[in-house]
């Protein structure tokens, strides 16, 4: 766990709870809790309607407190991408965790085995993805070295197939079926099904583009499942999907679990997608609060540069408010953002005015902050409700 998450909250932060939003110093990562809870409710209702499990990605918010909220709303558990993220979630009271990624380094596998044992002892569950024979054997060896008794430390293993992401994953079909057979050979491992996540489909802008991409993924899953079943082995679950494509996986009849995570906060890049009519209308809930620190005739400058928000998916959008009008955010470097009137607006923001930025990509933006400040009652007239620790900030191993 990142050392900063162990530090007690300062008196200033404690005193911030109950104060108006205007009391939040800048730049700060702010969660509109009302919008977040509406998103959470819409996701839970979508899963109930489609009779499908949902296991949101905690790598997005990196907060065990938020993960517990999702579990209370009906999530079966969480996904993470890193061993250290799984450890942070477990330390925060989350006991059903899927590392939806490959882990092959012996030192990390020893930690995976230890976590599997501890979760099993707490009547929890750890799962992991594999995409190679060597990965399966190393995982089994680590579990065997750590096992206590017949069940303790046993781990659920998903075979990851590459359904179009072009990243990790074994080829669909026979190669994946052979991996499933290898898992069966090891007493410490349980074959749990297929991991079939199509990351590139998430930001295809049109619904039809996303439907076509997931249709191809479904065919890969069906072929692979058929071959595994021909070997006499059932495929308990197919898991995958993200916020962009989840309506396609839910409608497929093949996927049994959705891993969508960004729906909770919704960033500017996801908002650029044309919404599928079948998808819930998720709202922006994550913002960087900034303040104008310099104002001239043609532009203003705010105090939130790249150190406060990730730019891998583009620069942030400025939330258009009646008080500020429409503004464009331009690259000002590490500590500055340049603001120019846009969309017919001619007024340059004044000194000290508050600006709300919608990050381009929520996941790495959250990872830049130790804390998120949760507010209720709106961004302009609301109050600070709670301070949310980013438990897994910097959890990269």
N, C-alpha and C positions, 0 to 999 in steps of 0.2 A: 504494500500500500504506500502511496506517495506520502512522505513525511509531513507535508503541510496539512493533510487531512487529520492528523493526530493533534494538531495544535488547538488549544481551546479558543473559542471565539473571543475576540477582544471585547472589552466593555463597550466600545463605540458601536460594534456590530450588534451586540445585544440590545443596546439602546435604540438602534435603528428600527427594530420591530415595533410596529404601531405608529411609526412616523409617516407623514405624507411622502409620496413618491419624490417630491421635490428635494427631500433630504438625502437622497442617494447620491453619493459622490460619483464622479465620472473619471474615466469610462468604467462602466459596470455591466455585467451580464445579468439581464433581468428576465424573469419568467412571468408572463401574464397567467397566473394560476387559473383564472376563470376560463380563459381560452383553452389552456392545457387540459382542464378537466372535461370541457366539452368535447375536445378531440378524443380523450380517453373513453368517454361514454359512447361516442360514435363508433369507435373501433370495437368496443365490446359488443355493441348491438349488431354490427356487421358480422362478427364472428358467430354470434348466436343465430342470426338469421340464416347463415350459410352452414351452420352446424360444423364448424371447423375450429380446431385449436389455434391459439395464437401465442407465440413466444417472442415478444418484442426484443429487439437488439438493444442491450444496455450499453453497448459501445457508443451509442448516440449521446445519452445523458450522463453516463458514468457515475450515477448516483444510486446508492442502495435505497435511499429513502423514496426516490421516484420508482424504483423497481418494485418496492413493496406496495406502492399505490397501484401499480399495474397488476400485481398479483391479486390484490383485493378486488380489482375490477373484473377478474376472471382469467387473466393470463395464466398459463400452466407453468411458466418459468421464464427464464431470460436466456438470450444468446449473448455471448461475448466473443471476441476475437483473440484475446491474449490470456495466457495463464495468469498473469498478474491481475487482469480484470476479473477473472473468475475468483481469485483469492479475495479481492476487495469486496465483491458481491457477497461471498460467503461470510466474510467478517461482519458485513452489515445485515446479516440475517436472511439472506436469500439462499435457499437450499436446493433449488432445481435449476441447474445451470448446464448449458450446452456450449462448449468451445467449438464454434462452427468454423474451425480452421485446423490446419495441420500443425502438429508439434512433433519435432523429431530430435531436438537437442537433448542428450541424456540428462543434463542438469534440470532442464525444464520438465522432462518426463517424470523425473523423481518428484517434482512438486505436484504434477498432475496426479500421480499415484497417491501421494500423501493427501491431497485434497479429496480424491475419490473415497479414500478410507474415512476421512473425517465426515464427509457428507453422508456416507452410508451409515456411520455410527449415529448420526443425527436424523436418520430415516429420510435423508435427502437423496439426491441423484446427480451424478455428473455424467455428461456425455461428451464425445469428441468426434471430430471428422478425421478420416484417413484417405489417402489417395495413392499409397504405394505398399508393396509387400514389406519393404524394409521398415516403413512406418508402423505397420501392424506388429511386426516382430519386436521392435524396440518398445512399443507401448506395452505389449504383453510381458516383456522382460521386466519393465519397471513395475508393473502391477504385481508380478510374481514376487519380486523382491520386497514388496511392501504389504502383501496380503496378510490378513489375520482371519482365519476361519474360512468357511466355504463361500460366504457371500460378501463379507466385508471387503471393501475396496474394489469390487467388481465395477466395470465401467461399460456404459452403452456406447457402441461404436457405429457411426454412420459412414457409409462409403460415399465420398463426394465424387460426383460425376460432373464433367465440364459440359454444361448445356448452352454454352455460347459466351461465357464471360472471358474465356481465353486466359485464365489465371491458374488457380489450383484446380484439381479434379482429374480423375482418371477418365479415359475415353468411355463413353456409354457402351453398353453391350457386354461382350465376353470378358473384357479386361476387368470391368467392375464386378461381374459375377465371380471371377476368380478371387478377387479381394474378399468378397463375402464368404467364400469357402475358407479362405485362410483365417478369417476371424473366428470361424467355428472351431478351428483346431486348437484354440487357446481358451482354457477354462476360465481365465480371469476376464475374458472379453465376451460381450453380448452383442450380436448383430442387431442393430436397432432400426435399420432402414437406409434410405438414400437421402443425401444432402444434394439438392438440385437448385442452386441459386443462380439466377441470370442477372448479374449486376448491370450489364450493359443495357438491358431492357428498361431499367428504372427511369432513365432520362431521355428515352425516345419521346419526342414531343407530342406525337399524335396517338390517340387511343388505338387506332388500327395498327400503327407500327408496333406498339407494345403487344397487342393481341397476336400479331404474326410471330413475333419473337418468342412468346411464351408457347404458342402452338408448336413450334419446333422443339422447345424444351420438353413439352409433354410427350412428344413422340420419342425423344431420347429416354425419358423415364419409363415409358411403356415397354420399349425394347429391352431395357436393362432389367426391369422387373420380371418380364417374361422369362429371360434367361436364368435369373436367380431362382425363380419358382420351378423351372424345369430341372434344376439341380436338387429339388426337393426341399428348398428353404423358403419360408414365407418372408415377405417384405412388410414388416409391421407398420412402417410410416414413411411417407415422403414429405420432406420439410424443405422450405425455401420461401421465396417471394420477398418483395420489398414494397415500400409505400407506393412506388410508381406503377407496379404491375399487379398488385395483390388481388384485384378483382378478377384477373385472368386465371391465376392459380386457384382461387376459391371456386370459380365456375368450372374448372377442369374435371372435377370428380376424381382426380388422381392425387393431388396434394392433400395432405391431411393436416398440415400445420403451416401457419404464416409467420414469417420472421420480420415483418415490417416494423421499423422503429422510428423513422423520421416523422411519421404522421403526428407524433406527439407535439413536436415543436414547429415543423414545417419551415424550411428555409427558402431563400429566394429562388434557388435552382429548381426545387420541386414545384414551386408555384409557377414556374415558366412552362410546365407541362400543360397541355390541353387536358382538362379533367374529363375522365370517362364518366358518363352519366350514372354508372352503377357504383361509382366510388363515393364514399362520404365526403362532404365538403369540409375538409380540415382547414383550420385557421392558423395564422402565424401566432406563435406563443413565445418565441425566443427573440429577444432584442438586445442590442448593445445601446445603453443610454450614453449619450455623448453631449458635450457642451461646446457652444461656439466660443472660441478663444481669440479669434481675430476676425475682423469684418472690414471689407473694403468696398469700393464702388461696384466691382464686378463679381466678387466671390467672397465667401467666408471660409473659415477653417475651424474644424472641430477637433477635439482632443482624442479621437479614436482612430488610430492608424492600424497597420497590419498586426501589431502585437496584441490587439484586442479582438481580432476576427480573422478567420481563415479566408484566403482568396483563391484557393485552388479551383473553385467553381465560379469564380468571378467576384467582382467587387460587390459590396452590400448594396441593397436598395434602401432609400430613405423613406420611412413611413410618411405618407402625405397626410398632414393634419391641417385643419382650417387655419390654425395659428401661423403655420410656416408656409403653406402652399406646397406645390410639387418642387422637389429638389433633386439634383443629380449629384451622386457621390463620385469623386474622382480621386485617383491615386495621389496621396500626399506623403507616402513613406511610412516609416515604422510608427510614428506617434501622431500623425496628422492626417486628417481627411479634408479634401477640398470640396466645397459645396457651391453649386451654381444653380440659379433658378432654371426651371425646366417646365415644359408643357404649358406655356403661356403665362406662367408665373414670372413676375419681374422683380419681386422683392428679395433682396439679399438678406439672409438672417442677421439679426442684431447680435451684438456681444452678449454673452451669457444665456442666449436662448438654448433650450433643450432640443436635441435632435435624437430621433429613435431610428437605429439602423437594423435592417433585417439581414442577417448574415447570409452569404451565398451558400455556405455549407455548415450545417449545425454541428456535426460531430467534431471536426477539428477545432471549431470555434470554442466549444465547451472545454476541450482539452487545454485551452490557453488560460483557463480561469480556475482558481481554487474554490470559488463559491459562486452560486447563483442566488440572486435576490428575488424571492417570490412575492408578487404583489397581487392584491385583489382590488376590485372596484375600478379597474381601468388604468391606463398608463398616465393619463393626465391628472385625474382627480382621485386616484386610488391611494391605498396605504400599503406599507410593507407588512406582509403577513408572516414570513418566515425566511430564514437563511438556510439554503440547501448546500450541503457540502458536495463537492465533486470528488467522491471517494477514490475513484480510479484515475484521477488526473496523472498523467505521466506514466501510466501502467502500460509499458511498451514491451515487456519481456514475457 
